[in-house]
């Protein structure tokens, strides 16, 4: 899998925002053609199709979006002459927008993340270290601890109950990575990205923050993954299309990177699904001899069959927790739950137990042909 090109957006644009509601991505706003747009387009990954939805009340670019309880909030942005504090809510169930409480600090080029039902809007032009929290249940904003590093054109991702603010511009491209814990209202410095950049996008898949694309002096195709558990970064497969000022959203185990600028505004939609490999050997548990013809399947749809030496390899298995099933006629099937590492190999060797076969019949006297009660039969072999 890795990166796959998917259906392009109907409207080519950059400086847009994206949010995910009910396994569907919504791409809102941006700069299209010769002006800022209010367009709202819906992408369904299950059918690889886009549809036009009701436009935002306020046309703008360099805004952010976040989803809380099935509603998409589009916050901040730029009109071409003014920074915005606008906060507009889109309800996909009714295809309607409503105006909500304005952000205290008007700004654009900010980032946002949702933690426990609260949307945190951080950084941006007009408030480069500002951190403001929006609670949709009360329609109120609150000022929170400012970011240690003031910046704009950054990206953010949420893992567990922490927000990670990565990259951006401090006067030049930065690689800074700072985590915010809303429960204590504190920030901490974390390991910096390998590649300093701004106007990037970010998304979280299986507990890793993926920071994709951005501007380094030119458009880049960089894809770097941050693991909060180890506080380390690693390089991943580069995007097919180098770009900046894009948006991203995660549906299932895939990150969708939409729109952006390559020197001109684009409608590109590329999906990244982190994958790994599962390999091993299957034997007969009784004889410990290799078993050929065993069906090996993963719950993400990958499948293969063991060879004459009992070996198998499943490639492009979606990372994370997977169930691998082994089945062959005459043997008891087995299912194993494993964790597939991204870009790595998990070795899973299995011994299949021969199935117990029921034997029934009648024993008769060979001469008379009549039923003979009480005799015993001994079966050998497998």
NUTORMAR-734831 format. One record per residue (C-alpha): residue number from 1; x, z, y. Coordinates in Angstrom, 2 decimals, padded with zeros to 5 digits. Layout:
BEGIN
pos=NUM&x=X&z=Z&y=Y
...
! end
This chain:
BEGIN
pos=1&x=000.00&z=000.00&y=000.00
pos=2&x=002.14&z=001.16&y=002.94
pos=3&x=001.00&z=-000.90&y=005.94
pos=4&x=-001.88&z=-003.35&y=005.57
pos=5&x=-003.32&z=-005.62&y=008.24
pos=6&x=-007.03&z=-005.07&y=008.69
pos=7&x=-009.77&z=-006.74&y=010.73
pos=8&x=-008.79&z=-006.87&y=014.43
pos=9&x=-010.82&z=-005.23&y=017.17
pos=10&x=-013.33&z=-007.53&y=018.87
pos=11&x=-011.78&z=-006.61&y=022.25
pos=12&x=-008.01&z=-006.82&y=022.77
pos=13&x=-006.86&z=-003.90&y=024.94
pos=14&x=-004.24&z=-001.25&y=025.59
pos=15&x=-004.46&z=002.28&y=026.96
pos=16&x=-007.52&z=002.95&y=024.81
pos=17&x=-008.50&z=006.08&y=022.88
pos=18&x=-009.79&z=006.56&y=019.35
pos=19&x=-011.71&z=009.21&y=017.45
pos=20&x=-013.12&z=009.54&y=013.95
pos=21&x=-016.65&z=010.64&y=013.10
pos=22&x=-018.03&z=010.52&y=009.53
pos=23&x=-015.24&z=008.32&y=008.13
pos=24&x=-015.70&z=005.82&y=010.96
pos=25&x=-013.28&z=005.09&y=013.80
pos=26&x=-014.50&z=004.59&y=017.38
pos=27&x=-012.20&z=002.76&y=019.85
pos=28&x=-013.21&z=003.45&y=023.44
pos=29&x=-012.07&z=002.32&y=026.88
pos=30&x=-008.72&z=000.82&y=027.75
pos=31&x=-007.50&z=-002.10&y=029.82
pos=32&x=-008.87&z=-005.46&y=028.67
pos=33&x=-008.48&z=-008.83&y=030.32
pos=34&x=-008.07&z=-008.17&y=034.02
pos=35&x=-009.65&z=-004.75&y=034.30
pos=36&x=-010.46&z=-001.37&y=032.85
pos=37&x=-013.23&z=-001.36&y=030.31
pos=38&x=-015.97&z=000.96&y=029.06
pos=39&x=-016.22&z=-000.84&y=025.71
pos=40&x=-016.98&z=001.18&y=022.57
pos=41&x=-016.34&z=-000.48&y=019.21
pos=42&x=-016.93&z=001.03&y=015.78
pos=43&x=-014.73&z=000.32&y=012.76
pos=44&x=-015.86&z=000.97&y=009.19
pos=45&x=-012.83&z=001.00&y=006.86
pos=46&x=-015.05&z=000.81&y=003.76
pos=47&x=-016.21&z=-002.69&y=004.76
pos=48&x=-013.32&z=-003.63&y=007.08
pos=49&x=-015.80&z=-004.56&y=009.81
pos=50&x=-016.26&z=-003.83&y=013.52
pos=51&x=-019.48&z=-003.50&y=015.49
pos=52&x=-020.20&z=-003.07&y=019.20
pos=53&x=-021.82&z=000.18&y=020.29
pos=54&x=-023.15&z=001.45&y=023.61
pos=55&x=-020.42&z=001.43&y=026.25
pos=56&x=-019.09&z=004.52&y=028.00
pos=57&x=-020.70&z=005.32&y=031.36
pos=58&x=-017.24&z=005.26&y=033.00
pos=59&x=-014.79&z=002.38&y=032.57
pos=60&x=-011.21&z=003.68&y=032.32
pos=61&x=-007.89&z=003.49&y=030.53
pos=62&x=-005.25&z=006.04&y=029.51
pos=63&x=-007.96&z=008.47&y=028.42
pos=64&x=-008.09&z=010.64&y=025.27
pos=65&x=-010.76&z=011.28&y=022.68
pos=66&x=-011.55&z=013.98&y=020.15
pos=67&x=-014.42&z=014.62&y=017.77
pos=68&x=-016.21&z=017.96&y=017.37
pos=69&x=-019.21&z=018.45&y=015.07
pos=70&x=-020.02&z=014.75&y=014.83
pos=71&x=-019.76&z=014.04&y=018.56
pos=72&x=-016.94&z=012.06&y=020.22
pos=73&x=-015.65&z=013.35&y=023.56
pos=74&x=-013.86&z=010.89&y=025.90
pos=75&x=-011.85&z=012.80&y=028.49
pos=76&x=-009.81&z=011.92&y=031.58
pos=77&x=-008.36&z=008.51&y=032.32
pos=78&x=-007.59&z=006.20&y=035.22
pos=79&x=-009.74&z=003.81&y=037.26
pos=80&x=-006.84&z=001.93&y=038.83
pos=81&x=-007.05&z=003.99&y=041.98
pos=82&x=-007.90&z=007.51&y=040.89
pos=83&x=-007.15&z=010.05&y=038.18
pos=84&x=-010.30&z=011.17&y=036.38
pos=85&x=-011.67&z=014.51&y=035.19
pos=86&x=-014.59&z=012.78&y=033.49
pos=87&x=-015.83&z=014.15&y=030.17
pos=88&x=-018.41&z=012.00&y=028.38
pos=89&x=-019.88&z=012.68&y=024.94
pos=90&x=-020.93&z=010.00&y=022.47
pos=91&x=-023.38&z=010.75&y=019.67
pos=92&x=-023.08&z=008.09&y=016.93
pos=93&x=-026.36&z=009.25&y=015.37
pos=94&x=-028.30&z=008.11&y=018.43
pos=95&x=-025.77&z=005.65&y=019.91
pos=96&x=-026.01&z=007.43&y=023.26
pos=97&x=-023.63&z=008.91&y=025.84
pos=98&x=-024.10&z=012.04&y=027.94
pos=99&x=-022.06&z=013.54&y=030.78
pos=100&x=-020.50&z=016.90&y=030.05
pos=101&x=-018.55&z=019.46&y=032.10
pos=102&x=-015.65&z=017.80&y=033.91
pos=103&x=-012.08&z=018.72&y=033.05
pos=104&x=-010.63&z=021.12&y=035.66
pos=105&x=-007.52&z=018.97&y=036.20
pos=106&x=-008.01&z=015.23&y=036.76
pos=107&x=-005.33&z=013.31&y=034.87
pos=108&x=-004.47&z=010.34&y=032.67
pos=109&x=-001.83&z=009.59&y=030.05
pos=110&x=-002.65&z=012.95&y=028.43
pos=111&x=-003.02&z=013.90&y=024.74
pos=112&x=-005.64&z=015.89&y=022.88
pos=113&x=-006.30&z=017.66&y=019.60
pos=114&x=-009.17&z=019.64&y=018.13
pos=115&x=-008.56&z=023.08&y=016.61
pos=116&x=-011.46&z=025.10&y=015.21
pos=117&x=-014.06&z=023.27&y=017.24
pos=118&x=-012.18&z=023.43&y=020.55
pos=119&x=-010.66&z=020.35&y=022.21
pos=120&x=-007.26&z=020.95&y=023.84
pos=121&x=-006.19&z=018.46&y=026.55
pos=122&x=-002.46&z=018.63&y=027.26
pos=123&x=-000.08&z=016.98&y=029.71
pos=124&x=-000.64&z=013.73&y=031.59
pos=125&x=-000.25&z=012.32&y=035.09
pos=126&x=-001.71&z=014.81&y=037.54
pos=127&x=-001.02&z=017.83&y=035.37
pos=128&x=002.02&z=017.13&y=033.27
pos=129&x=002.28&z=020.60&y=031.69
pos=130&x=-001.40&z=021.54&y=031.91
pos=131&x=-003.27&z=022.75&y=028.82
pos=132&x=-007.04&z=023.05&y=029.14
pos=133&x=-009.49&z=023.91&y=026.38
pos=134&x=-013.02&z=022.56&y=026.13
pos=135&x=-015.70&z=024.33&y=024.10
pos=136&x=-018.61&z=021.95&y=023.43
pos=137&x=-020.85&z=024.80&y=022.24
pos=138&x=-020.83&z=026.32&y=025.75
pos=139&x=-019.90&z=023.17&y=027.68
pos=140&x=-017.09&z=025.06&y=029.42
pos=141&x=-013.38&z=024.62&y=030.08
pos=142&x=-010.67&z=027.28&y=030.12
pos=143&x=-007.04&z=027.16&y=031.25
pos=144&x=-004.55&z=027.97&y=028.54
pos=145&x=-000.77&z=028.43&y=028.36
pos=146&x=001.03&z=025.41&y=029.83
pos=147&x=003.35&z=023.25&y=027.72
pos=148&x=007.01&z=024.21&y=028.05
pos=149&x=007.93&z=020.56&y=028.74
pos=150&x=005.92&z=018.77&y=031.44
pos=151&x=005.28&z=015.16&y=030.41
pos=152&x=002.83&z=012.28&y=030.23
pos=153&x=002.13&z=009.42&y=027.78
pos=154&x=002.64&z=011.82&y=024.87
pos=155&x=000.73&z=012.11&y=021.58
pos=156&x=-000.70&z=015.03&y=019.63
pos=157&x=-001.69&z=015.91&y=016.08
pos=158&x=-003.27&z=018.99&y=014.51
pos=159&x=-002.07&z=020.52&y=011.23
pos=160&x=-003.93&z=023.60&y=010.07
pos=161&x=-004.67&z=025.57&y=013.22
pos=162&x=-001.70&z=024.37&y=015.28
pos=163&x=-001.40&z=021.47&y=017.70
pos=164&x=001.85&z=019.48&y=017.85
pos=165&x=002.63&z=017.64&y=021.11
pos=166&x=005.26&z=014.95&y=020.57
pos=167&x=007.17&z=012.50&y=022.72
pos=168&x=006.15&z=011.36&y=026.17
pos=169&x=007.86&z=010.74&y=029.47
pos=170&x=009.60&z=013.36&y=031.58
pos=171&x=011.10&z=010.77&y=033.94
pos=172&x=012.49&z=009.01&y=030.89
pos=173&x=011.49&z=008.85&y=027.23
pos=174&x=011.65&z=012.19&y=025.45
pos=175&x=011.75&z=013.19&y=021.77
pos=176&x=010.48&z=016.71&y=022.39
pos=177&x=008.13&z=018.33&y=019.86
pos=178&x=006.29&z=021.52&y=020.80
pos=179&x=003.68&z=023.38&y=018.78
pos=180&x=000.76&z=025.31&y=020.23
pos=181&x=-001.00&z=028.19&y=018.48
pos=182&x=-004.43&z=028.73&y=020.07
pos=183&x=-004.87&z=032.11&y=018.33
pos=184&x=-001.98&z=033.57&y=020.34
pos=185&x=-002.04&z=031.07&y=023.23
pos=186&x=001.69&z=030.44&y=022.76
pos=187&x=003.99&z=027.43&y=022.48
pos=188&x=007.12&z=027.03&y=020.36
pos=189&x=009.87&z=024.41&y=020.36
pos=190&x=010.14&z=022.49&y=017.12
pos=191&x=012.52&z=019.86&y=015.75
pos=192&x=012.65&z=016.83&y=018.04
pos=193&x=011.61&z=013.36&y=016.91
pos=194&x=014.47&z=011.12&y=015.82
pos=195&x=013.32&z=008.45&y=018.32
pos=196&x=012.57&z=009.31&y=021.95
pos=197&x=009.54&z=007.34&y=023.18
pos=198&x=006.32&z=007.40&y=025.16
pos=199&x=002.93&z=005.69&y=024.98
pos=200&x=003.04&z=006.38&y=021.23
pos=201&x=000.19&z=007.43&y=018.94
pos=202&x=-000.07&z=010.12&y=016.28
pos=203&x=-002.22&z=011.03&y=013.29
pos=204&x=-002.15&z=013.60&y=010.49
pos=205&x=-002.24&z=012.61&y=006.80
pos=206&x=-001.81&z=015.18&y=004.03
pos=207&x=-000.41&z=017.78&y=006.39
pos=208&x=002.23&z=015.53&y=007.98
pos=209&x=002.20&z=014.33&y=011.60
pos=210&x=002.92&z=010.60&y=011.79
pos=211&x=004.25&z=009.45&y=015.18
pos=212&x=003.92&z=005.68&y=015.39
pos=213&x=005.03&z=002.97&y=017.80
pos=214&x=005.64&z=003.61&y=021.51
pos=215&x=007.89&z=002.44&y=024.31
pos=216&x=011.67&z=002.91&y=024.37
pos=217&x=012.43&z=000.29&y=027.02
pos=218&x=010.55&z=-002.18&y=024.87
pos=219&x=007.79&z=-001.97&y=022.29
pos=220&x=008.86&z=-000.28&y=019.04
pos=221&x=007.57&z=-000.33&y=015.46
pos=222&x=008.95&z=003.14&y=014.60
pos=223&x=007.03&z=005.35&y=012.18
pos=224&x=008.35&z=008.90&y=011.82
pos=225&x=006.79&z=011.76&y=009.86
pos=226&x=007.01&z=015.43&y=010.77
pos=227&x=006.54&z=018.18&y=008.16
pos=228&x=005.63&z=021.47&y=009.85
pos=229&x=006.42&z=023.41&y=006.66
pos=230&x=010.09&z=022.42&y=006.76
pos=231&x=010.33&z=021.60&y=010.48
pos=232&x=011.90&z=018.25&y=009.61
pos=233&x=011.36&z=014.59&y=010.45
pos=234&x=011.82&z=011.57&y=008.21
pos=235&x=011.64&z=007.83&y=008.81
pos=236&x=008.79&z=005.94&y=007.18
pos=237&x=007.88&z=002.28&y=006.77
pos=238&x=007.90&z=000.55&y=010.16
pos=239&x=004.67&z=-000.88&y=011.55
pos=240&x=004.27&z=-004.63&y=011.14
pos=241&x=003.54&z=-005.01&y=014.87
pos=242&x=005.81&z=-003.31&y=017.41
pos=243&x=003.69&z=-002.07&y=020.34
pos=244&x=002.88&z=000.71&y=022.78
pos=245&x=-000.20&z=002.15&y=024.53
pos=246&x=-002.14&z=001.95&y=021.25
pos=247&x=-004.56&z=004.42&y=019.68
pos=248&x=-004.76&z=005.88&y=016.19
pos=249&x=-007.24&z=007.64&y=013.94
pos=250&x=-007.14&z=008.91&y=010.37
pos=251&x=-009.85&z=008.15&y=007.82
pos=252&x=-009.30&z=009.58&y=004.36
pos=253&x=-005.62&z=009.15&y=003.52
pos=254&x=-005.01&z=006.24&y=005.89
pos=255&x=-003.88&z=006.07&y=009.50
pos=256&x=-005.38&z=003.20&y=011.51
pos=257&x=-003.34&z=001.96&y=014.49
pos=258&x=-005.44&z=-000.16&y=016.85
pos=259&x=-004.78&z=-002.18&y=019.97
pos=260&x=-001.82&z=-001.72&y=022.30
pos=261&x=000.60&z=-003.95&y=024.12
pos=262&x=003.40&z=-006.17&y=022.84
pos=263&x=004.01&z=-007.80&y=026.23
pos=264&x=000.36&z=-008.73&y=026.22
pos=265&x=-002.72&z=-006.79&y=025.16
pos=266&x=-003.61&z=-007.09&y=021.49
pos=267&x=-006.52&z=-006.45&y=019.13
pos=268&x=-004.35&z=-005.69&y=016.09
pos=269&x=-005.56&z=-003.14&y=013.53
pos=270&x=-003.01&z=-001.98&y=010.95
pos=271&x=-003.58&z=000.72&y=008.34
pos=272&x=-000.86&z=002.92&y=006.91
pos=273&x=-001.41&z=004.71&y=003.61
pos=274&x=001.53&z=006.88&y=002.52
pos=275&x=002.38&z=006.22&y=-001.14
pos=276&x=004.73&z=007.30&y=-003.90
pos=277&x=005.50&z=006.49&y=-007.54
pos=278&x=004.52&z=008.20&y=-010.80
pos=279&x=006.54&z=007.41&y=-013.90
pos=280&x=007.19&z=008.82&y=-017.37
pos=281&x=006.87&z=008.40&y=-021.13
pos=282&x=003.96&z=009.03&y=-023.49
pos=283&x=004.55&z=010.15&y=-027.09
pos=284&x=002.53&z=011.04&y=-030.17
pos=285&x=002.46&z=014.86&y=-030.19
pos=286&x=002.61&z=014.98&y=-034.01
pos=287&x=005.47&z=012.54&y=-034.62
pos=288&x=007.11&z=012.60&y=-031.16
pos=289&x=007.31&z=008.81&y=-031.37
pos=290&x=006.60&z=006.63&y=-028.30
pos=291&x=003.00&z=005.51&y=-027.87
pos=292&x=002.31&z=001.97&y=-026.69
pos=293&x=-001.01&z=000.84&y=-025.25
pos=294&x=-001.93&z=004.11&y=-023.53
pos=295&x=-004.11&z=003.59&y=-020.45
pos=296&x=-002.67&z=005.46&y=-017.45
pos=297&x=-004.87&z=005.73&y=-014.35
pos=298&x=-004.75&z=007.55&y=-011.04
pos=299&x=-007.86&z=008.76&y=-009.25
pos=300&x=-006.99&z=006.48&y=-006.31
pos=301&x=-007.48&z=003.40&y=-008.52
pos=302&x=-003.91&z=002.62&y=-009.56
pos=303&x=-003.61&z=001.81&y=-013.28
pos=304&x=-001.18&z=000.59&y=-015.91
pos=305&x=-000.53&z=000.66&y=-019.69
pos=306&x=002.45&z=002.09&y=-021.56
pos=307&x=004.92&z=-000.37&y=-023.07
pos=308&x=006.36&z=-000.46&y=-026.59
pos=309&x=008.78&z=002.33&y=-025.67
pos=310&x=005.91&z=004.48&y=-024.36
pos=311&x=007.07&z=004.22&y=-020.75
pos=312&x=004.87&z=003.57&y=-017.71
pos=313&x=005.19&z=003.32&y=-013.94
pos=314&x=002.40&z=003.65&y=-011.39
pos=315&x=003.45&z=002.29&y=-008.00
pos=316&x=001.84&z=002.72&y=-004.58
pos=317&x=-000.02&z=005.86&y=-005.58
pos=318&x=-001.58&z=007.56&y=-002.57
pos=319&x=000.40&z=010.66&y=-001.67
pos=320&x=-000.96&z=014.17&y=-002.04
pos=321&x=-002.90&z=015.74&y=-004.88
pos=322&x=-003.76&z=013.17&y=-007.53
pos=323&x=-005.31&z=013.31&y=-011.01
pos=324&x=-003.50&z=011.13&y=-013.58
pos=325&x=-005.45&z=010.39&y=-016.77
pos=326&x=-004.03&z=009.23&y=-020.12
pos=327&x=-006.29&z=007.69&y=-022.80
pos=328&x=-005.84&z=005.81&y=-026.09
pos=329&x=-008.15&z=005.27&y=-029.04
pos=330&x=-007.48&z=007.84&y=-031.75
pos=331&x=-006.05&z=010.43&y=-029.36
pos=332&x=-007.50&z=013.18&y=-027.20
pos=333&x=-007.37&z=012.10&y=-023.54
pos=334&x=-005.44&z=014.19&y=-021.04
pos=335&x=-005.73&z=014.63&y=-017.27
pos=336&x=-002.92&z=016.08&y=-015.16
pos=337&x=-003.14&z=017.17&y=-011.52
pos=338&x=000.08&z=016.47&y=-009.64
pos=339&x=001.36&z=016.18&y=-006.08
pos=340&x=002.75&z=012.74&y=-005.31
pos=341&x=005.60&z=012.73&y=-002.76
pos=342&x=005.69&z=010.06&y=-000.06
pos=343&x=008.38&z=007.49&y=-000.75
pos=344&x=009.48&z=009.47&y=-003.80
pos=345&x=008.93&z=009.54&y=-007.56
pos=346&x=007.08&z=012.10&y=-009.65
pos=347&x=008.05&z=012.12&y=-013.35
pos=348&x=005.21&z=013.01&y=-015.71
pos=349&x=005.93&z=012.93&y=-019.47
pos=350&x=002.99&z=013.45&y=-021.81
pos=351&x=002.48&z=014.08&y=-025.54
pos=352&x=-000.98&z=012.93&y=-026.69
pos=353&x=-002.57&z=014.85&y=-029.56
pos=354&x=-004.16&z=012.76&y=-032.33
pos=355&x=-007.91&z=013.22&y=-032.40
pos=356&x=-009.45&z=015.01&y=-035.37
pos=357&x=-011.45&z=012.49&y=-037.41
pos=358&x=-014.57&z=013.49&y=-039.35
pos=359&x=-014.78&z=012.03&y=-042.90
pos=360&x=-018.04&z=011.98&y=-044.83
pos=361&x=-019.20&z=010.47&y=-048.10
pos=362&x=-020.30&z=011.12&y=-051.66
pos=363&x=-018.07&z=011.75&y=-054.69
pos=364&x=-019.41&z=010.30&y=-057.92
pos=365&x=-018.27&z=010.28&y=-061.54
pos=366&x=-016.36&z=007.03&y=-062.02
pos=367&x=-017.80&z=006.49&y=-065.52
pos=368&x=-021.42&z=007.57&y=-065.16
pos=369&x=-021.77&z=006.83&y=-061.47
pos=370&x=-023.67&z=010.07&y=-060.98
pos=371&x=-023.06&z=012.63&y=-058.23
pos=372&x=-020.57&z=015.30&y=-059.20
pos=373&x=-021.05&z=018.63&y=-057.41
pos=374&x=-018.13&z=020.86&y=-056.43
pos=375&x=-015.10&z=018.52&y=-056.43
pos=376&x=-012.54&z=018.68&y=-053.61
pos=377&x=-010.89&z=015.79&y=-051.75
pos=378&x=-007.47&z=015.86&y=-050.12
pos=379&x=-006.75&z=013.44&y=-047.24
pos=380&x=-003.22&z=012.54&y=-046.20
pos=381&x=-001.97&z=010.41&y=-043.38
pos=382&x=-003.11&z=010.17&y=-039.76
! end
